[in-house]
């Protein structure tokens, strides 16, 4: 099997999946940034635990952001995730990236 072809096809499929998701649900920035960083403080540096927990945390964060957006008058969920994720992003920058 041609390795370069497999990589190209998988990259194209992943890009297509991301494009379809963004087109249908809108931009939900910072969810993939906030969830893992908050969980790393709780779960520690173990990537094995962090991977599964990050998926669940991202879903919970997005559900909470959607609920908040609806409660505030049908705002786009991207507004709420940006308001919550912006300060977390600044905190990560000030802290020094990965906390090294």
PLY file of the C-alpha trace (Angstrom):
ply
format ascii 1.0
element vertex 100
property float x
property float y
property float z
element edge 99
property int vertex1
property int vertex2
end_header
0.00 0.00 0.00
1.31 3.42 -0.92
1.96 5.34 2.31
1.84 8.77 0.67
-1.54 7.99 -0.92
-2.98 6.78 2.38
-1.79 9.93 4.17
-3.23 12.15 1.45
-6.61 10.40 1.47
-6.83 10.45 5.28
-5.91 14.15 5.38
-8.54 14.92 2.75
-11.20 12.95 4.66
-10.32 14.65 7.96
-10.45 18.07 6.28
-13.80 17.24 4.72
-15.20 16.07 8.07
-14.03 19.28 9.76
-15.47 21.42 6.96
-18.86 19.69 7.10
-18.98 20.04 10.89
-18.16 23.75 10.82
-20.58 24.36 7.97
-23.45 22.65 9.76
-22.81 23.68 13.38
-20.80 26.89 13.12
-17.47 27.82 14.60
-17.08 26.59 18.16
-13.64 27.91 18.94
-11.67 27.21 22.08
-13.55 24.03 23.06
-10.57 21.90 22.06
-8.27 24.24 23.97
-10.18 24.75 27.21
-11.27 21.16 27.89
-7.89 19.42 27.81
-6.11 22.19 29.74
-8.67 22.19 32.53
-8.61 18.40 32.68
-4.83 18.28 32.78
-4.96 20.13 36.09
-7.31 17.46 37.47
-6.17 14.25 35.75
-2.45 14.95 35.62
-0.13 14.43 32.69
-1.31 10.91 31.74
-2.28 11.11 28.08
-4.12 7.80 28.27
-6.65 9.19 30.77
-6.60 12.67 29.27
-7.62 11.60 25.75
-10.87 9.91 26.73
-11.72 12.52 29.35
-11.06 15.37 26.89
-13.70 14.06 24.51
-16.27 13.97 27.29
-15.20 17.36 28.68
-15.44 18.97 25.26
-18.96 17.65 24.83
-19.96 18.87 28.30
-18.39 22.30 27.74
-20.19 22.66 24.43
-23.52 21.60 25.94
-23.06 24.11 28.78
-22.11 26.86 26.32
-25.15 26.06 24.19
-27.40 26.21 27.24
-25.90 29.55 28.26
-26.25 30.90 24.74
-29.91 29.93 24.61
-30.57 31.38 28.07
-28.99 34.69 27.07
-31.33 35.14 24.14
-30.40 32.78 21.31
-26.80 33.93 20.92
-24.54 31.89 18.65
-22.74 29.28 20.73
-19.43 30.51 19.28
-19.88 33.79 21.16
-20.11 31.99 24.50
-17.19 29.67 23.77
-15.08 32.65 22.73
-15.97 34.59 25.87
-15.02 31.61 28.00
-12.03 30.49 25.93
-10.37 33.87 25.44
-9.35 34.31 29.09
-8.22 30.68 29.29
-6.06 31.20 26.19
-4.50 34.30 27.78
-3.88 32.34 30.99
-2.13 29.59 29.00
0.06 32.18 27.27
0.99 33.88 30.55
1.62 30.55 32.27
4.04 29.56 29.55
2.36 27.15 27.16
2.44 23.61 28.47
3.38 24.58 32.01
6.97 23.50 31.58
0 1
1 2
2 3
3 4
4 5
5 6
6 7
7 8
8 9
9 10
10 11
11 12
12 13
13 14
14 15
15 16
16 17
17 18
18 19
19 20
20 21
21 22
22 23
23 24
24 25
25 26
26 27
27 28
28 29
29 30
30 31
31 32
32 33
33 34
34 35
35 36
36 37
37 38
38 39
39 40
40 41
41 42
42 43
43 44
44 45
45 46
46 47
47 48
48 49
49 50
50 51
51 52
52 53
53 54
54 55
55 56
56 57
57 58
58 59
59 60
60 61
61 62
62 63
63 64
64 65
65 66
66 67
67 68
68 69
69 70
70 71
71 72
72 73
73 74
74 75
75 76
76 77
77 78
78 79
79 80
80 81
81 82
82 83
83 84
84 85
85 86
86 87
87 88
88 89
89 90
90 91
91 92
92 93
93 94
94 95
95 96
96 97
97 98
98 99
